[in-house]
């Protein structure tokens, strides 16, 4: 969530390193910009469910309906199938 803050700080550091000369007014402006950015970060309202803590809220996802589903038909085996399967193992 602090990506904007760190991105702004990195841009400021890079621009300050390119400008070898920093004066007191630009440093004060830099500090003021940082404070404003931090203040904006604090103002962002996060979407948090306050009543959903400690497992009181059931969370679930609905699945799509089954399409072309057909229950299997019971298979009737011939009489000799049981002896055949026993001889295999």
C-alpha positions in Angstrom: 0.0 0.0 0.0 3.0 2.3 0.4 4.1 2.0 -3.2 3.2 5.6 -4.0 5.1 6.9 -1.0 8.2 4.9 -1.8 8.0 5.7 -5.5 7.8 9.4 -4.7 10.7 9.1 -2.3 12.8 7.3 -4.8 12.1 9.9 -7.5 13.1 12.6 -5.1 16.3 10.9 -4.1 17.2 10.4 -7.8 16.4 14.0 -8.7 18.4 15.2 -5.6 21.4 13.1 -6.5 21.3 14.5 -10.1 21.2 18.0 -8.6 24.4 18.1 -6.5 23.3 21.4 -4.9 20.4 21.3 -2.5 19.3 24.4 -0.7 17.2 24.8 2.4 14.0 25.9 0.6 14.0 22.8 -1.7 14.7 20.6 1.3 11.8 22.1 3.2 9.6 21.6 0.1 10.7 18.0 -0.1 9.8 17.4 3.6 6.4 19.1 3.0 5.7 16.9 0.0 6.5 13.8 2.0 4.2 14.9 4.8 1.3 15.5 2.3 1.9 12.1 0.7 1.8 10.3 4.1 -1.3 12.3 5.0 -3.0 11.1 1.7 -2.0 7.5 2.5 -3.7 7.7 5.9 -6.9 9.1 4.4 -7.4 6.2 2.1 -10.4 4.2 3.4 -9.8 0.5 3.2 -12.7 -1.8 2.4 -12.6 -4.0 5.5 -15.7 -5.8 6.8 -15.8 -4.9 10.5 -18.4 -7.5 11.4 -16.7 -10.3 9.6 -14.0 -10.9 12.2 -13.3 -14.1 14.2 -15.1 -16.4 11.8 -18.5 -14.9 12.4 -19.2 -14.4 8.7 -19.5 -17.3 6.3 -17.5 -16.6 3.1 -18.4 -18.6 0.1 -18.2 -18.5 -3.7 -21.1 -19.8 -5.8 -20.3 -22.3 -8.5 -21.9 -22.3 -12.0 -24.7 -24.8 -12.6 -23.7 -28.2 -14.0 -24.3 -28.4 -17.7 -25.1 -31.7 -19.4 -24.7 -33.7 -16.2 -26.3 -37.1 -16.2 -26.2 -39.5 -13.3 -24.5 -42.9 -14.1 -26.7 -45.9 -14.8 -26.1 -48.9 -12.6 -24.1 -51.6 -14.4 -25.2 -55.2 -14.2 -22.2 -57.6 -14.4 -22.5 -61.0 -15.8 -22.3 -64.0 -13.5 -18.8 -65.0 -14.7 -17.3 -61.5 -14.0 -16.6 -62.2 -10.3 -14.6 -65.3 -11.1 -12.8 -63.5 -13.9 -11.7 -60.6 -11.5 -10.5 -63.0 -8.9 -8.3 -64.8 -11.4 -6.6 -61.6 -12.4 -5.2 -60.8 -8.9 
